[in-house]
Amino acid sequence: MAKQLVSPVERHIEKLLLAVAVLALLGAVARYLIASPNHLQMDGETVTPGTIDGKLLAKAELIRQRIRDAKAEVPPPEPLRDEFERSLAPLKRESWPLVAATGPAAPFVDQPGKPSGQYELLKVMQLPKPKLTFGRSTFVVESTNEPTTYYPANWVTVSSMIDVRQQSKLQRQAYGVTREELIYGPTEIQRRARRPDGSWSDDDWKAVTPWFRFVELPKPPEIKLVPTEGHFEIDAESDRDLTEFKNLLTAPAVQLACLRPLAPNVDNGSPWRFPVISTAVEVLAMDDEMLYPKDPPASDPEDRYGFVRAKATDQATTAAKAIAKNFDEADKLIKQARATLNADDARRAYNLYFQISNNNNSKPADKSRAKRGMADADQAANDIEREKRIRNRGGNEPSSPTQGSQAQRPVRQPLPTQQCWVNDMRPGDVQSGSVYQYRIRFSLLNRLVGEPTKFKEPQDATKVYLTGPWSEPSDPVVIPEDKEFYLATEDERDGQVGVKIFRWYEGVWVGSRKFDLGIGDPVGGHSREKVPSLEAGKPYDNADIDFDTGSVVLDIEFNRLLRERKRGSGRDGVRFADRAKGSCAVAVIGPDGRMIEHLLPVDKDNPSQRVAQSRVWLPSR
């Protein structure tokens, strides 16, 4: 008989597992159907999942009502009047003044509802789409220590309008009413060139570096913060640099240089013109407000741009006479300010001295004298303000007749807008034949720079300038070519054509001799031509001028048959006729890779060639 190998447990294991599962199922049915666990006791009541939410809501409403009805116990205030009267008993009441001055009133500094430590950086507005003017001129830069220099260049002036009223409102809301006045930083522009395929790309924007400034802008200091007892404070050295920087930046001439920098004088070529957004009269009024903010508007404001040229020769003054006139006027204003206690006259004198010190035509002795005058004017303004405070504290009314009339002087109302512009005129930057777009933005001095305890983020106090977003791109501006060439002759035997070239040279147009060119030759060469002389008393110079156009002759076809188009009398107004012989056609590849075809008969009859020939400079006889 065979031996049995399977134990009883192994034979009945499946039945045991099945029995355990059945028992578990019966236990679950008994628990959830016979004795349900979904009931609990709450305040002596049985609640279920369907009624517990209502019970909790009723309980919460009861607690809230008890809180509303509860009355807080307020202890009675401790009476201090008797103690206060006992402290005043030693004083003689009959000697008390009716009104006691407690010092100057504390200025309202912080914004209502926003305590120190919660300020955020001011948002600078986006400027409207800029307008442009452009030209080609020879600029003259004069200096007392160096010879006069002439710079021929293409130029573009980019301008837009600042909404002063709205930006001041934003600054008042952000920083408080005592910081409503705007202090301007430099205005910036960027330029981009149209690509050869006619498209524009945001990757092509390039910053424009100002080339020439009559007044240099101060360099912003580096602001360093140091931790002190749980908060940040400005470093002592940074604080000194910041104070000096603010004094330089807020000078009226510097503020004008930030908004409306002057262009150098033009010797020949296109005169400089600002983009007409506002009128010339309005621009002069804007300048007057920037230079003399405390004075009433001038009826005849200073013309810095030459909008109105004096016709009488006796009104024209040399640079030296103009400087001497400014000195004389500034000295008189200083004396007048001290005599009449008018601090505004002292500030006007300071501005005149400042202009002299930054004038390129001023001699070193003039600049030294101007700096002494600035210090004297500044001290005079401080002395006058101190004298006024002393008189007011003593209860004396000002007796000066000039001061008495100040109340009747018209008050200057701040202008709602300021036009700003930037000149793109660095020699060689604006390329002839290119198409550009520009965009512009302006900046403001951070009025809370160096005050980290004011800001929510202390590092915001290290930002000297706050700059707005870029404006929309301007309309495209096409810079005219400064070189033109036309076919003049053909020589089929030698396989050459004659080319006449015109180019703009140091402010005038000059024409070249005829250049004979073959296939593969560059279009251009050197030629001596007459140009205006830079020496006094000499009518002209025979300058060696490079007429290289950057183009190359690619192919020449001497006998191309053309159908000549003439004015007809038919319905279309045009009739075609066969020419008796072929015409010379020349294919030229330009410096930008584009191929252009010139036809000899077309170039000869081209009105542009006659215009180019008519504008060639000729010495006067």
Stockholm file with secondary structure:
# STOCKHOLM 1.0

chainA/1-621         MAKQLVSPVERHIEKLLLAVAVLALLGAVARYLIASPNHLQMDGETVTPGTIDGKLLAKAELIRQRIRDAKAEVPPPEPLRDEFERSLAPLKRESWPLVAATGPAAPFVDQPGKPSGQYELLKVMQLPKPKLTFGRSTFVVESTNEPTTYYPANWVTVSSMIDVRQQSKLQRQAYGVTREELIYGPTEIQRRARRPDGSWSDDDWKAVTPWFRFVELPKPPEIKLVPTEGHFEIDAESDRDLTEFKNLLTAPAVQLACLRPLAPNVDNGSPWRFPVISTAVEVLAMDDEMLYPKDPPASDPEDRYGFVRAKATDQATTAAKAIAKNFDEADKLIKQARATLNADDARRAYNLYFQISNNNNSKPADKSRAKRGMADADQAANDIEREKRIRNRGGNEPSSPTQGSQAQRPVRQPLPTQQCWVNDMRPGDVQSGSVYQYRIRFSLLNRLVGEPTKFKEPQDATKVYLTGPWSEPSDPVVIPEDKEFYLATEDERDGQVGVKIFRWYEGVWVGSRKFDLGIGDPVGGHSREKVPSLEAGKPYDNADIDFDTGSVVLDIEFNRLLRERKRGSGRDGVRFADRAKGSCAVAVIGPDGRMIEHLLPVDKDNPSQRVAQSRVWLPSR
#=GR chainA/1-621 SS CCCCCSCHHHHHHHHHHHHHHHHHHHHHHIIIIISCSSCEEETTEEECTTTHHHHHHHHHHHHHHHHHHCCCCCCCCCCCHHHHHHHHTTSCGGGCCSSCCCSSCCCCCSCTTCCTTCBCCCCCCCCCCCEEEEEEEEEEECCSSSCCEEEEEEEEEEEEEEEHHHHHHHHHHHHCGGGCSCCBCCCEEEEEECCTTSCCCGGGCEECCCCCCSSCCCCCCCCCEEEETTEEEECHHHHHHHHHHHHHHTSHHHHHHHHSCCCCEEEEESCCCCCCSSCHHHHHHHHHHHHCTTSCCCSSCCCSSCSSCCCSGGGCCCHHHHHHHHHHHHHHHHHHHHHHTCHHHHHHHHHHHHHHHTCTTCCHHHHHHHHHHHHHHHHHHHHHHHHHHHHHHTTCCCCCHHHHHHTTSCCCCCCSEEEEEEEECCTTTSCTTCEEEEEEECEEECTTTTCGGGBSSGGGGGCCEEECCCCCCCCCEECCCSEEEEEEEEETTTTEEEEEEEEEETTEEEECCCEEECTTCBSCCEEEEEEECSSTTCCEEEEEEECCCSCEEEEEEEEECCEEEEECSSSSSEEEEECSSCEEEEEEECTTSCEEEEEHHHHHTCHHHHHHHHTBCCCCC
#=GC SS_cons         CCCCCSCHHHHHHHHHHHHHHHHHHHHHHIIIIISCSSCEEETTEEECTTTHHHHHHHHHHHHHHHHHHCCCCCCCCCCCHHHHHHHHTTSCGGGCCSSCCCSSCCCCCSCTTCCTTCBCCCCCCCCCCCEEEEEEEEEEECCSSSCCEEEEEEEEEEEEEEEHHHHHHHHHHHHCGGGCSCCBCCCEEEEEECCTTSCCCGGGCEECCCCCCSSCCCCCCCCCEEEETTEEEECHHHHHHHHHHHHHHTSHHHHHHHHSCCCCEEEEESCCCCCCSSCHHHHHHHHHHHHCTTSCCCSSCCCSSCSSCCCSGGGCCCHHHHHHHHHHHHHHHHHHHHHHTCHHHHHHHHHHHHHHHTCTTCCHHHHHHHHHHHHHHHHHHHHHHHHHHHHHHTTCCCCCHHHHHHTTSCCCCCCSEEEEEEEECCTTTSCTTCEEEEEEECEEECTTTTCGGGBSSGGGGGCCEEECCCCCCCCCEECCCSEEEEEEEEETTTTEEEEEEEEEETTEEEECCCEEECTTCBSCCEEEEEEECSSTTCCEEEEEEECCCSCEEEEEEEEECCEEEEECSSSSSEEEEECSSCEEEEEEECTTSCEEEEEHHHHHTCHHHHHHHHTBCCCCC
//
